[in-house]
Amino acid sequence: MPHKLFFTSDYMEGAHPAILRRLAETNMISSPGYGTDEYTAHARDLIRSACGAPEADVFFLTGGTQTNATVIDALLRSYQGVIAADTGHISTHEAGAIELGGHKVLTLPHKDGKITATGIASLIDGFWQDGNHEHMVMPGMVYLSQPTEFGTLYSLAELREISGVCRDRKVPLYVDGARLAYALACPENDVRLPDLAELCDVFYIGGTKCGALFGEAVVIPRHGLIPHFFTIVKQHGALLAKGRIAGIQFETLFTDGLYEAIGTNAIKAADRIRSALKEKGYDLPIASPTNQIFISVDDETYARLQQQVELSFWEKLPAGRTVLRIATSWATVAEAVDALIRIL
């Protein structure tokens, strides 16, 4: 065990051993670049099959921020913005990447990290009812994440309702799946990959935080929805020359159901930590069922924890309290969980 524990995020480790083995096995084989190789083609077919979307376009990008910036820029016109929760990743932790691309993030208040179909409809309808709307940023798409930034989950009923609002108003729905494996492994989840393919216009399957060295798989269920997306990906610096490295990783993740199972370890580890925290009377301000746990601590506890374990700072509260995030991953080991529980 290292001297200091790391529960900062779910990308602290390298890659699942099966991915490393496959990369080593294929290392000296020559193949075409930019994702035109046989491994990437097979990965696309496996993802289409898992999503029940045989005609889907599938692209592999380098990371989550690049994926969000690329997809949002590709879907929006210059005068449009993207609707998101005020706590959404694109609103808070992407350093203005969306705004850098020329698009405003139109935020809605959240409840447990989620926005509602009613709130989305109100924002879109309010824009068109405003006599000055020609002078305003048009809501052009909706961004959700599953799980949310708070580790909470949209239910299938909620997603269907939001999708219905988007389709009624001809606004694309995009779901950020950076931590999608942890949603799929959570017992409280009832949204599967085919549901995302049915209800979303675009979504992505996270690799960076879900067992890959890096990379995300963008799924566009309706073939040809975004013309020349390959070129747009390259314009945004998100295209790999050695595209087969991403392809091999996702080919492995989607062989024998690995992706849908890989998050189980993180959920079990998080549940153990949550139970211990509740037993010891910690304040858990966010009821997350996935691999992210939030605790509110006083300054003395915060200072003590910083000496022994790396956790994510989340926000400063009044009266000298701080919210910290504990994140487990596919690679979290029982010994680290035991040590963290002892420290807490």
N, C-alpha and C positions, 0 to 999 in steps of 0.2 A: 504494500500500500504506500502511495506517496505521502509525504509529510502533510501536504494540504489537500483537502478534498475539493473536487470541482463539480458543482451542480449548476453551473452558470447557464448552460444552454444544452441543446440536444445535437450539437455538431462538434463536441469537444474531442470525440474519438475519430479514428480514420475511416475505415470502411468494413463492412461485413466480410468475414473471412472467405465466403463463397465468391464475392466479387474480386478480392485480391487473387484468389486461385485462378479465376477465369482470365483476369488481366495478365497474369504470369504465363498461363498456357498459350495465350494468343499474342504475346509480346513481340515475337520475332516474325510474325506473319505480315506481309505487305498487304495493304488494302487501300482503296480509293479514299479520298478525303471528304470533308464537309458532310459526313453522314450519308454518303452514297454507297457505303459498304454493306456486305451481307449481314453482319451482326446487327447493325442499326435497322435494316429492313425487317429482320426477324423480330427485333424488339418492338417495332411499330405494330407488327401483326399480333404479337402477344398482348399488347396494350389494347388494341382494337377488340380483341376477343374478350379480354377481362372487362371491358367497358360495354360490351354488347353493341358496338358501333363500328360495323365492318367498313363503312365508307369514310371514317374519320381521318382527318389530316393530323399527323403527329410529328412534332418537332422537338428537338432536344437543345435546350439553352444552358448557359453556364451557371446561372445562379438566380435566386429569387428576385432580387431587386431588378436585375436586367430583364427578367421575365415579365415582371409587372410593368416596367417602363415600356417594354417593347409591345406587349399585347395592348395596353391602354392606348398608346400612341397609334397603333395600327387600327384600332376600332373607332377612334374618335376623329371628327373633323376639327379644324383649327379653332372653331368657335365653341367647341363643346367641352364640358367637364365631366368628371366621374363622381358618382354618388358613393359615399363610404361612411362607415361609422366614424365618429370623431376620435375613437380609439383604434381605428383600423391601422394596419401596418403602413399602408401608403400615406396615411395622415400623420403618423408619429415617428416612425423609425426608418424612413428611407431617405432622409436628408434632402427632401425636396426633389427627388428624382423625377416624380411625375410633373411637378411644376417646371422643372428644367426642360422637359419636353414640350412645354407650352400649354399644358392643360391644368385647370384648376381642380382641386379636390373639393367637392361640395359635400360638407359633412352634415351628418344627422346625429342627434343624441343617441346614445346607446343604452341598452339595458343588458347587463352582464356581457358586454362586448358585442351585442347583436343589434341590428336594426330590423324594422318590421315592414311588412308589405304596406301597411297603412301609412307609415312615415314616408316611404318611397313614393307612393302614389300622391301624397299631399305635396311633396316637393316638386314632382314633375308637373302635376296639375296646376300648382301655384305659379310656376314659371309661365305656363301658357295663358293663364288668366291675368297675368300682370300686363298692364298697358304699356309698360316699358321693356317688354321682354326682348325686343330687338337690340337693346343696349346691354343685355345681360348675358352671362355664360349659360348656354343651354345644357341641361342635364342630358348627356348622351349615352351613358351606360351606368351599370350598377356593379360595384365591387363588394364581394363578401370574402371571408376566409373561413375555412373549415379544417381544423378548429379555429376559433377566433383568437385574437391577440390575448384574450384572457383565458384561453384553454377551454372555453365553453363550446357547445355544439348547436348547430341548427338542426332541428328535427326535420324529417321528411315532409311533414305537414307544413312547417314554416317555409321550407325551400319551395314547395309547390305553390304556396300562396305568393311568394315573392316572384317566382318565375311567371305566374299568371299575370301579375301586375306589369312586369317587364314586357311580356309579349302583347298584352293589350295596348301598351303604349309604344310598341316597336322600339324598345330600348334593350340592347344586349345585356345579358347577365354573365358576369365573369367571376369565377371562384378561384381564389388563391389556395392551393393545397400544399403549402410548404410543409405542414405537419400532418398531411392527410393519412399517413400510415397509423398515426396515433389515434385519429378519429375512427378509422376502420377497425382498430383493435379494441376500442372501448365498448364495454357491454351496454352502455347507454345510447350508443349510436344506432340509428336506423336508416342512415343514408349510405348506399353502396355505390360503387363505381358506375353501374348502369343507370342509376338515378341521376347522377351528375351529368352523364351523357345525354339523358333525356331532357333534363330541365335547364341546363346551362348552354350558352352559346359558345363559351370557351372556358376551360378550366385547366389547371395544371397539377400534375402529380409530383410531389416533392421528393427529391432524392438527397439533397445536401444534408437535411436534418433526419433523414430516414434510411440511413445505412449506406449511402453512396459516398464516394470521395467528394463529389460535387455533381451538380446538374439537376435540371428539372425537365419534365416531359409535358409539353403543352399539347392538349387535346382539343381539336376543333371538330365537334361531332358532324357538322354539316360540311361536306367536302366543298372547298372553294369559297367558303365564307369570307376569308381574308385573302384576296389575290396577292401574289408575289410576297407572301409572308417570309419565305426564305431570304429574300433580298432585304426585307425590313429588319429581320434578325441581324443580318450582317451589318447594316447601317448602325445598329445599336451596340455593336461590339460584343454580341452575345453568341456568335457562331464560332464553333471550334473547327480549326483545320483538321485536327486529329479527331474527327467526329466519332470515330469508332469507339473511343474511350468512354464516351457517354452511352453510346449504343450498347456496348458490352455490359455496362453496369445495369442498365434497365432491362436488358435481356435476362440477366441473372435474377434481378429482383422480381421479374414476372414469370419465372420458371418455378413450377411446383408450389405456387401460392405464397412465395416468400414475402412479397410486399404486404399482402394482407395479414400476414402473421408476424411480421418483424416488429411491430409496435407493442406486441403483447407483453414483452419483458418490461418495457417502460411503464405501462399501465399498472402492472403488478407492483413494481417498485414504488411508484407514486402512491398507490393505495396503502402500502405499508407505512410510508412516511406520513401520509394524511392521518391514518389511524393513530399513530404515535403522537402527532401534534395535538389532535383532539383530546387524547387521553391526558396530555400534560397541560391542557387549558390554553393553548395558543389561540390567538385571534386569526381566523382565516377569512379575510374580507371578501373573497371571490370563491364561489362554489364551482370550481372547475373539476370535471370528472376525468380529464385526460392526463397528460404527462407534465402539466405545469401546475405548481402549487404556489399560492401566494400567502405570505404571513405578514402580519403587522407586529413590529417589535419596538421597544423603547430604545433610547440611545445607548444605554449600557449594554443591552443584549446585542445590539447591532455591532458595537465595538468588539465585544467578545467573539462573536461569530466570525468577524473579518479576520481574526488571527488564525482561525482553524479551517475555514471553509470558504470557497469562492461561490457566492450567490449573486444573482442579478439585482442591482438596484432597480426598483420599479417607480416609486414616487415618494415624495416627502409629505407627511401628513401634519396637521397642527399638533400642538402639545408634545413636540419632540418625538414623534413616532415616524417610522419608515416602513414602507411596504417593500418586501423582498420577494424575489421569485426563485423557487427551486424547480429545476428542470431535470427530469430523468430522460433516458434515451434507450434505444435498442441495445446499447452496450453496457448499461449500468449493471454493476456486479453486486451481489448480495453483501459482500464485505464492506463495500462503500456505503450501502444503505444502512447497515448495522452501525458503522462508525458515525454517520451523520445523525442517526437517531440518538446515539450516546451523547454527542455534542449538544444536540437540541434539548 
